[in-house]
Amino acid sequence: MKQRRIYTTPDLATAQAALGAAHDAGIERDCLSLIARADIEMDSVPDDLREAHTDMVPAALRGAAGGGAIGLVAGLVAVAVPPLGITLAGAALMTGVGAAVGSWSSALMGATVQDPVRRKFEEAIEDGQVLLVVDGDEQELAVADAAIVRTGAILLPYEASSAAS
């Protein structure tokens, strides 16, 4: 399972150096991203390195799981009631519809909520610091950590499972 670590840097140049060090240490580019104040991100951070601004994708995944579970239960209950005439194929369809509706509605809600990293380090971001987000397994992170810290980046007190795992 991949873990997520967050490093803070005082400016974009240091962030880019830390990004390069992480990549050189074996972290794939799609597992690296930068978070900065909006004006810094818009002017200087390439699109592929921007961290999502919202909680939309994780919310959609949670909604799909919840909606699918509710659809499955409703489908199985409907199968158990013979006068309804629902077959197992109907129960499967209800599961799919439940997952789709749950995903859609949760994604809409999640689109309005900032991602957890932005929420936790909002003050540092507004002060102009640039955050480096690194996703990797424990062995990759152990190797990359020393290289990233040598560039002047500071590991922040945040560890969580990555949605990319």
mmCIF file of the C-alpha atoms, coordinates in Angstrom:
data_MODEL
# 
_entry.id   MODEL 
# 
loop_
_atom_site.group_PDB 
_atom_site.id 
_atom_site.type_symbol 
_atom_site.label_atom_id 
_atom_site.label_alt_id 
_atom_site.label_comp_id 
_atom_site.label_asym_id 
_atom_site.label_entity_id 
_atom_site.label_seq_id 
_atom_site.pdbx_PDB_ins_code 
_atom_site.Cartn_x 
_atom_site.Cartn_y 
_atom_site.Cartn_z 
_atom_site.occupancy 
_atom_site.B_iso_or_equiv 
_atom_site.pdbx_formal_charge 
_atom_site.auth_seq_id 
_atom_site.auth_comp_id 
_atom_site.auth_asym_id 
_atom_site.auth_atom_id 
_atom_site.pdbx_PDB_model_num 
ATOM 1   C CA . MET A 1 1   ? 0.000   0.000   0.000   1.00 0.00 ? 1   MET A CA 1 
ATOM 2   C CA . LYS A 1 2   ? 1.315   3.413   -0.906  1.00 0.00 ? 2   LYS A CA 1 
ATOM 3   C CA . GLN A 1 3   ? 1.752   6.085   1.707   1.00 0.00 ? 3   GLN A CA 1 
ATOM 4   C CA . ARG A 1 4   ? 1.592   9.841   1.228   1.00 0.00 ? 4   ARG A CA 1 
ATOM 5   C CA . ARG A 1 5   ? 4.187   12.198  2.689   1.00 0.00 ? 5   ARG A CA 1 
ATOM 6   C CA . ILE A 1 6   ? 4.201   15.972  2.525   1.00 0.00 ? 6   ILE A CA 1 
ATOM 7   C CA . TYR A 1 7   ? 7.298   18.177  2.454   1.00 0.00 ? 7   TYR A CA 1 
ATOM 8   C CA . THR A 1 8   ? 7.394   21.964  2.681   1.00 0.00 ? 8   THR A CA 1 
ATOM 9   C CA . THR A 1 9   ? 9.798   24.203  0.798   1.00 0.00 ? 9   THR A CA 1 
ATOM 10  C CA . PRO A 1 10  ? 10.251  27.961  1.081   1.00 0.00 ? 10  PRO A CA 1 
ATOM 11  C CA . ASP A 1 11  ? 9.976   28.628  -2.655  1.00 0.00 ? 11  ASP A CA 1 
ATOM 12  C CA . LEU A 1 12  ? 9.349   27.093  -6.058  1.00 0.00 ? 12  LEU A CA 1 
ATOM 13  C CA . ALA A 1 13  ? 13.038  26.614  -6.878  1.00 0.00 ? 13  ALA A CA 1 
ATOM 14  C CA . THR A 1 14  ? 13.581  24.495  -3.762  1.00 0.00 ? 14  THR A CA 1 
ATOM 15  C CA . ALA A 1 15  ? 10.371  22.580  -4.499  1.00 0.00 ? 15  ALA A CA 1 
ATOM 16  C CA . GLN A 1 16  ? 11.586  21.797  -8.018  1.00 0.00 ? 16  GLN A CA 1 
ATOM 17  C CA . ALA A 1 17  ? 14.938  20.636  -6.636  1.00 0.00 ? 17  ALA A CA 1 
ATOM 18  C CA . ALA A 1 18  ? 13.154  18.383  -4.126  1.00 0.00 ? 18  ALA A CA 1 
ATOM 19  C CA . LEU A 1 19  ? 10.904  17.099  -6.904  1.00 0.00 ? 19  LEU A CA 1 
ATOM 20  C CA . GLY A 1 20  ? 13.949  16.223  -8.999  1.00 0.00 ? 20  GLY A CA 1 
ATOM 21  C CA . ALA A 1 21  ? 15.627  14.527  -6.036  1.00 0.00 ? 21  ALA A CA 1 
ATOM 22  C CA . ALA A 1 22  ? 12.538  12.405  -5.402  1.00 0.00 ? 22  ALA A CA 1 
ATOM 23  C CA . HIS A 1 23  ? 12.361  11.417  -9.053  1.00 0.00 ? 23  HIS A CA 1 
ATOM 24  C CA . ASP A 1 24  ? 16.075  10.585  -9.113  1.00 0.00 ? 24  ASP A CA 1 
ATOM 25  C CA . ALA A 1 25  ? 15.549  8.442   -5.997  1.00 0.00 ? 25  ALA A CA 1 
ATOM 26  C CA . GLY A 1 26  ? 13.053  6.281   -7.883  1.00 0.00 ? 26  GLY A CA 1 
ATOM 27  C CA . ILE A 1 27  ? 9.666   7.903   -7.291  1.00 0.00 ? 27  ILE A CA 1 
ATOM 28  C CA . GLU A 1 28  ? 7.636   7.949   -10.521 1.00 0.00 ? 28  GLU A CA 1 
ATOM 29  C CA . ARG A 1 29  ? 6.553   11.372  -11.788 1.00 0.00 ? 29  ARG A CA 1 
ATOM 30  C CA . ASP A 1 30  ? 2.870   10.492  -11.532 1.00 0.00 ? 30  ASP A CA 1 
ATOM 31  C CA . CYS A 1 31  ? 3.394   9.909   -7.783  1.00 0.00 ? 31  CYS A CA 1 
ATOM 32  C CA . LEU A 1 32  ? 4.700   13.455  -7.267  1.00 0.00 ? 32  LEU A CA 1 
ATOM 33  C CA . SER A 1 33  ? 2.768   16.691  -7.102  1.00 0.00 ? 33  SER A CA 1 
ATOM 34  C CA . LEU A 1 34  ? 3.122   20.256  -5.894  1.00 0.00 ? 34  LEU A CA 1 
ATOM 35  C CA . ILE A 1 35  ? 0.687   22.373  -3.917  1.00 0.00 ? 35  ILE A CA 1 
ATOM 36  C CA . ALA A 1 36  ? 1.105   26.127  -3.785  1.00 0.00 ? 36  ALA A CA 1 
ATOM 37  C CA . ARG A 1 37  ? -0.847  29.342  -3.495  1.00 0.00 ? 37  ARG A CA 1 
ATOM 38  C CA . ALA A 1 38  ? -3.127  29.846  -6.515  1.00 0.00 ? 38  ALA A CA 1 
ATOM 39  C CA . ASP A 1 39  ? -0.989  32.575  -8.117  1.00 0.00 ? 39  ASP A CA 1 
ATOM 40  C CA . ILE A 1 40  ? 2.157   30.423  -7.886  1.00 0.00 ? 40  ILE A CA 1 
ATOM 41  C CA . GLU A 1 41  ? 0.385   27.330  -9.239  1.00 0.00 ? 41  GLU A CA 1 
ATOM 42  C CA . MET A 1 42  ? -1.175  29.169  -12.166 1.00 0.00 ? 42  MET A CA 1 
ATOM 43  C CA . ASP A 1 43  ? 2.066   30.837  -13.239 1.00 0.00 ? 43  ASP A CA 1 
ATOM 44  C CA . SER A 1 44  ? 4.725   28.254  -12.488 1.00 0.00 ? 44  SER A CA 1 
ATOM 45  C CA . VAL A 1 45  ? 3.485   24.722  -11.766 1.00 0.00 ? 45  VAL A CA 1 
ATOM 46  C CA . PRO A 1 46  ? 2.889   22.433  -14.772 1.00 0.00 ? 46  PRO A CA 1 
ATOM 47  C CA . ASP A 1 47  ? -0.599  20.925  -14.955 1.00 0.00 ? 47  ASP A CA 1 
ATOM 48  C CA . ASP A 1 48  ? 0.615   17.355  -14.484 1.00 0.00 ? 48  ASP A CA 1 
ATOM 49  C CA . LEU A 1 49  ? 2.236   18.287  -11.149 1.00 0.00 ? 49  LEU A CA 1 
ATOM 50  C CA . ARG A 1 50  ? -0.757  20.062  -9.629  1.00 0.00 ? 50  ARG A CA 1 
ATOM 51  C CA . GLU A 1 51  ? -2.449  18.297  -6.785  1.00 0.00 ? 51  GLU A CA 1 
ATOM 52  C CA . ALA A 1 52  ? -6.229  18.118  -6.989  1.00 0.00 ? 52  ALA A CA 1 
ATOM 53  C CA . HIS A 1 53  ? -7.874  21.123  -5.359  1.00 0.00 ? 53  HIS A CA 1 
ATOM 54  C CA . THR A 1 54  ? -10.901 19.189  -4.136  1.00 0.00 ? 54  THR A CA 1 
ATOM 55  C CA . ASP A 1 55  ? -11.928 15.971  -2.473  1.00 0.00 ? 55  ASP A CA 1 
ATOM 56  C CA . MET A 1 56  ? -13.952 14.955  -5.560  1.00 0.00 ? 56  MET A CA 1 
ATOM 57  C CA . VAL A 1 57  ? -12.231 11.694  -6.559  1.00 0.00 ? 57  VAL A CA 1 
ATOM 58  C CA . PRO A 1 58  ? -12.032 10.173  -3.058  1.00 0.00 ? 58  PRO A CA 1 
ATOM 59  C CA . ALA A 1 59  ? -15.647 11.232  -2.449  1.00 0.00 ? 59  ALA A CA 1 
ATOM 60  C CA . ALA A 1 60  ? -16.750 9.603   -5.713  1.00 0.00 ? 60  ALA A CA 1 
ATOM 61  C CA . LEU A 1 61  ? -15.007 6.358   -4.737  1.00 0.00 ? 61  LEU A CA 1 
ATOM 62  C CA . ARG A 1 62  ? -16.655 6.363   -1.319  1.00 0.00 ? 62  ARG A CA 1 
ATOM 63  C CA . GLY A 1 63  ? -20.020 7.114   -2.935  1.00 0.00 ? 63  GLY A CA 1 
ATOM 64  C CA . ALA A 1 64  ? -19.636 4.267   -5.417  1.00 0.00 ? 64  ALA A CA 1 
ATOM 65  C CA . ALA A 1 65  ? -18.904 1.825   -2.601  1.00 0.00 ? 65  ALA A CA 1 
ATOM 66  C CA . GLY A 1 66  ? -21.786 3.042   -0.444  1.00 0.00 ? 66  GLY A CA 1 
ATOM 67  C CA . GLY A 1 67  ? -24.273 3.308   -3.302  1.00 0.00 ? 67  GLY A CA 1 
ATOM 68  C CA . GLY A 1 68  ? -23.286 -0.088  -4.639  1.00 0.00 ? 68  GLY A CA 1 
ATOM 69  C CA . ALA A 1 69  ? -23.744 -1.682  -1.220  1.00 0.00 ? 69  ALA A CA 1 
ATOM 70  C CA . ILE A 1 70  ? -27.160 -0.088  -0.789  1.00 0.00 ? 70  ILE A CA 1 
ATOM 71  C CA . GLY A 1 71  ? -28.144 -1.121  -4.325  1.00 0.00 ? 71  GLY A CA 1 
ATOM 72  C CA . LEU A 1 72  ? -27.004 -4.694  -3.657  1.00 0.00 ? 72  LEU A CA 1 
ATOM 73  C CA . VAL A 1 73  ? -28.994 -4.939  -0.433  1.00 0.00 ? 73  VAL A CA 1 
ATOM 74  C CA . ALA A 1 74  ? -32.071 -3.439  -2.106  1.00 0.00 ? 74  ALA A CA 1 
ATOM 75  C CA . GLY A 1 75  ? -31.689 -5.841  -5.037  1.00 0.00 ? 75  GLY A CA 1 
ATOM 76  C CA . LEU A 1 76  ? -31.349 -8.886  -2.808  1.00 0.00 ? 76  LEU A CA 1 
ATOM 77  C CA . VAL A 1 77  ? -34.367 -7.826  -0.758  1.00 0.00 ? 77  VAL A CA 1 
ATOM 78  C CA . ALA A 1 78  ? -36.318 -7.372  -3.995  1.00 0.00 ? 78  ALA A CA 1 
ATOM 79  C CA . VAL A 1 79  ? -35.284 -10.882 -5.135  1.00 0.00 ? 79  VAL A CA 1 
ATOM 80  C CA . ALA A 1 80  ? -36.498 -12.301 -1.808  1.00 0.00 ? 80  ALA A CA 1 
ATOM 81  C CA . VAL A 1 81  ? -39.984 -10.848 -2.363  1.00 0.00 ? 81  VAL A CA 1 
ATOM 82  C CA . PRO A 1 82  ? -41.470 -13.089 -5.104  1.00 0.00 ? 82  PRO A CA 1 
ATOM 83  C CA . PRO A 1 83  ? -44.396 -10.827 -6.112  1.00 0.00 ? 83  PRO A CA 1 
ATOM 84  C CA . LEU A 1 84  ? -41.885 -8.183  -7.306  1.00 0.00 ? 84  LEU A CA 1 
ATOM 85  C CA . GLY A 1 85  ? -40.527 -10.584 -9.910  1.00 0.00 ? 85  GLY A CA 1 
ATOM 86  C CA . ILE A 1 86  ? -36.939 -9.306  -9.648  1.00 0.00 ? 86  ILE A CA 1 
ATOM 87  C CA . THR A 1 87  ? -34.255 -11.759 -10.771 1.00 0.00 ? 87  THR A CA 1 
ATOM 88  C CA . LEU A 1 88  ? -30.591 -11.894 -9.792  1.00 0.00 ? 88  LEU A CA 1 
ATOM 89  C CA . ALA A 1 89  ? -29.852 -9.941  -12.988 1.00 0.00 ? 89  ALA A CA 1 
ATOM 90  C CA . GLY A 1 90  ? -32.208 -7.249  -11.689 1.00 0.00 ? 90  GLY A CA 1 
ATOM 91  C CA . ALA A 1 91  ? -30.355 -7.223  -8.382  1.00 0.00 ? 91  ALA A CA 1 
ATOM 92  C CA . ALA A 1 92  ? -27.073 -6.786  -10.242 1.00 0.00 ? 92  ALA A CA 1 
ATOM 93  C CA . LEU A 1 93  ? -28.593 -3.912  -12.197 1.00 0.00 ? 93  LEU A CA 1 
ATOM 94  C CA . MET A 1 94  ? -29.771 -2.287  -8.967  1.00 0.00 ? 94  MET A CA 1 
ATOM 95  C CA . THR A 1 95  ? -26.232 -2.631  -7.583  1.00 0.00 ? 95  THR A CA 1 
ATOM 96  C CA . GLY A 1 96  ? -24.803 -0.886  -10.648 1.00 0.00 ? 96  GLY A CA 1 
ATOM 97  C CA . VAL A 1 97  ? -27.380 1.890   -10.534 1.00 0.00 ? 97  VAL A CA 1 
ATOM 98  C CA . GLY A 1 98  ? -26.771 2.366   -6.808  1.00 0.00 ? 98  GLY A CA 1 
ATOM 99  C CA . ALA A 1 99  ? -23.024 2.630   -7.383  1.00 0.00 ? 99  ALA A CA 1 
ATOM 100 C CA . ALA A 1 100 ? -23.499 5.127   -10.221 1.00 0.00 ? 100 ALA A CA 1 
ATOM 101 C CA . VAL A 1 101 ? -25.906 7.335   -8.278  1.00 0.00 ? 101 VAL A CA 1 
ATOM 102 C CA . GLY A 1 102 ? -23.761 7.154   -5.126  1.00 0.00 ? 102 GLY A CA 1 
ATOM 103 C CA . SER A 1 103 ? -20.628 8.035   -7.074  1.00 0.00 ? 103 SER A CA 1 
ATOM 104 C CA . TRP A 1 104 ? -22.290 10.926  -8.901  1.00 0.00 ? 104 TRP A CA 1 
ATOM 105 C CA . SER A 1 105 ? -23.882 12.482  -5.828  1.00 0.00 ? 105 SER A CA 1 
ATOM 106 C CA . SER A 1 106 ? -20.765 12.080  -3.680  1.00 0.00 ? 106 SER A CA 1 
ATOM 107 C CA . ALA A 1 107 ? -18.552 13.540  -6.399  1.00 0.00 ? 107 ALA A CA 1 
ATOM 108 C CA . LEU A 1 108 ? -20.785 16.607  -6.536  1.00 0.00 ? 108 LEU A CA 1 
ATOM 109 C CA . MET A 1 109 ? -20.463 17.039  -2.789  1.00 0.00 ? 109 MET A CA 1 
ATOM 110 C CA . GLY A 1 110 ? -16.722 16.355  -2.809  1.00 0.00 ? 110 GLY A CA 1 
ATOM 111 C CA . ALA A 1 111 ? -16.135 18.939  -5.538  1.00 0.00 ? 111 ALA A CA 1 
ATOM 112 C CA . THR A 1 112 ? -16.936 21.645  -3.014  1.00 0.00 ? 112 THR A CA 1 
ATOM 113 C CA . VAL A 1 113 ? -14.568 20.361  -0.300  1.00 0.00 ? 113 VAL A CA 1 
ATOM 114 C CA . GLN A 1 114 ? -10.837 21.103  -0.388  1.00 0.00 ? 114 GLN A CA 1 
ATOM 115 C CA . ASP A 1 115 ? -8.517  18.121  -0.352  1.00 0.00 ? 115 ASP A CA 1 
ATOM 116 C CA . PRO A 1 116 ? -7.187  17.117  3.098   1.00 0.00 ? 116 PRO A CA 1 
ATOM 117 C CA . VAL A 1 117 ? -3.617  18.333  2.485   1.00 0.00 ? 117 VAL A CA 1 
ATOM 118 C CA . ARG A 1 118 ? -4.801  21.820  1.515   1.00 0.00 ? 118 ARG A CA 1 
ATOM 119 C CA . ARG A 1 119 ? -7.075  21.949  4.544   1.00 0.00 ? 119 ARG A CA 1 
ATOM 120 C CA . LYS A 1 120 ? -4.351  20.900  6.982   1.00 0.00 ? 120 LYS A CA 1 
ATOM 121 C CA . PHE A 1 121 ? -1.574  23.144  5.617   1.00 0.00 ? 121 PHE A CA 1 
ATOM 122 C CA . GLU A 1 122 ? -3.670  26.075  4.396   1.00 0.00 ? 122 GLU A CA 1 
ATOM 123 C CA . GLU A 1 123 ? -1.710  28.631  6.435   1.00 0.00 ? 123 GLU A CA 1 
ATOM 124 C CA . ALA A 1 124 ? 1.686   27.496  5.076   1.00 0.00 ? 124 ALA A CA 1 
ATOM 125 C CA . ILE A 1 125 ? 0.362   27.553  1.504   1.00 0.00 ? 125 ILE A CA 1 
ATOM 126 C CA . GLU A 1 126 ? -1.023  31.073  1.924   1.00 0.00 ? 126 GLU A CA 1 
ATOM 127 C CA . ASP A 1 127 ? 2.350   32.189  3.330   1.00 0.00 ? 127 ASP A CA 1 
ATOM 128 C CA . GLY A 1 128 ? 3.893   31.260  -0.038  1.00 0.00 ? 128 GLY A CA 1 
ATOM 129 C CA . GLN A 1 129 ? 5.436   27.912  0.837   1.00 0.00 ? 129 GLN A CA 1 
ATOM 130 C CA . VAL A 1 130 ? 5.299   25.191  -1.799  1.00 0.00 ? 130 VAL A CA 1 
ATOM 131 C CA . LEU A 1 131 ? 4.384   21.678  -0.682  1.00 0.00 ? 131 LEU A CA 1 
ATOM 132 C CA . LEU A 1 132 ? 5.727   18.543  -2.316  1.00 0.00 ? 132 LEU A CA 1 
ATOM 133 C CA . VAL A 1 133 ? 3.386   15.545  -2.141  1.00 0.00 ? 133 VAL A CA 1 
ATOM 134 C CA . VAL A 1 134 ? 5.092   12.165  -2.527  1.00 0.00 ? 134 VAL A CA 1 
ATOM 135 C CA . ASP A 1 135 ? 3.221   8.864   -2.846  1.00 0.00 ? 135 ASP A CA 1 
ATOM 136 C CA . GLY A 1 136 ? 5.176   5.634   -2.570  1.00 0.00 ? 136 GLY A CA 1 
ATOM 137 C CA . ASP A 1 137 ? 5.648   2.430   -0.659  1.00 0.00 ? 137 ASP A CA 1 
ATOM 138 C CA . GLU A 1 138 ? 7.729   2.428   2.529   1.00 0.00 ? 138 GLU A CA 1 
ATOM 139 C CA . GLN A 1 139 ? 10.948  1.314   0.811   1.00 0.00 ? 139 GLN A CA 1 
ATOM 140 C CA . GLU A 1 140 ? 10.693  3.985   -1.912  1.00 0.00 ? 140 GLU A CA 1 
ATOM 141 C CA . LEU A 1 141 ? 9.926   6.684   0.647   1.00 0.00 ? 141 LEU A CA 1 
ATOM 142 C CA . ALA A 1 142 ? 12.836  5.652   2.875   1.00 0.00 ? 142 ALA A CA 1 
ATOM 143 C CA . VAL A 1 143 ? 15.262  6.102   -0.031  1.00 0.00 ? 143 VAL A CA 1 
ATOM 144 C CA . ALA A 1 144 ? 13.639  9.284   -1.333  1.00 0.00 ? 144 ALA A CA 1 
ATOM 145 C CA . ASP A 1 145 ? 13.302  10.959  2.076   1.00 0.00 ? 145 ASP A CA 1 
ATOM 146 C CA . ALA A 1 146 ? 17.024  11.560  2.537   1.00 0.00 ? 146 ALA A CA 1 
ATOM 147 C CA . ALA A 1 147 ? 17.424  12.923  -0.992  1.00 0.00 ? 147 ALA A CA 1 
ATOM 148 C CA . ILE A 1 148 ? 14.447  15.261  -0.604  1.00 0.00 ? 148 ILE A CA 1 
ATOM 149 C CA . VAL A 1 149 ? 15.590  16.598  2.784   1.00 0.00 ? 149 VAL A CA 1 
ATOM 150 C CA . ARG A 1 150 ? 19.084  17.322  1.380   1.00 0.00 ? 150 ARG A CA 1 
ATOM 151 C CA . THR A 1 151 ? 17.498  19.876  -0.989  1.00 0.00 ? 151 THR A CA 1 
ATOM 152 C CA . GLY A 1 152 ? 16.185  21.910  1.945   1.00 0.00 ? 152 GLY A CA 1 
ATOM 153 C CA . ALA A 1 153 ? 12.676  20.473  2.088   1.00 0.00 ? 153 ALA A CA 1 
ATOM 154 C CA . ILE A 1 154 ? 11.212  19.725  5.500   1.00 0.00 ? 154 ILE A CA 1 
ATOM 155 C CA . LEU A 1 155 ? 9.034   16.684  6.194   1.00 0.00 ? 155 LEU A CA 1 
ATOM 156 C CA . LEU A 1 156 ? 5.689   17.766  7.642   1.00 0.00 ? 156 LEU A CA 1 
ATOM 157 C CA . PRO A 1 157 ? 3.741   15.787  10.244  1.00 0.00 ? 157 PRO A CA 1 
ATOM 158 C CA . TYR A 1 158 ? 1.360   14.135  7.797   1.00 0.00 ? 158 TYR A CA 1 
ATOM 159 C CA . GLU A 1 159 ? 1.226   10.522  6.781   1.00 0.00 ? 159 GLU A CA 1 
ATOM 160 C CA . ALA A 1 160 ? -1.758  8.849   5.201   1.00 0.00 ? 160 ALA A CA 1 
ATOM 161 C CA . SER A 1 161 ? -2.557  6.089   2.800   1.00 0.00 ? 161 SER A CA 1 
ATOM 162 C CA . SER A 1 162 ? -2.510  7.314   -0.769  1.00 0.00 ? 162 SER A CA 1 
ATOM 163 C CA . ALA A 1 163 ? -5.579  7.137   -2.984  1.00 0.00 ? 163 ALA A CA 1 
ATOM 164 C CA . ALA A 1 164 ? -3.174  5.942   -5.679  1.00 0.00 ? 164 ALA A CA 1 
ATOM 165 C CA . SER A 1 165 ? -2.484  2.667   -3.835  1.00 0.00 ? 165 SER A CA 1 
# 
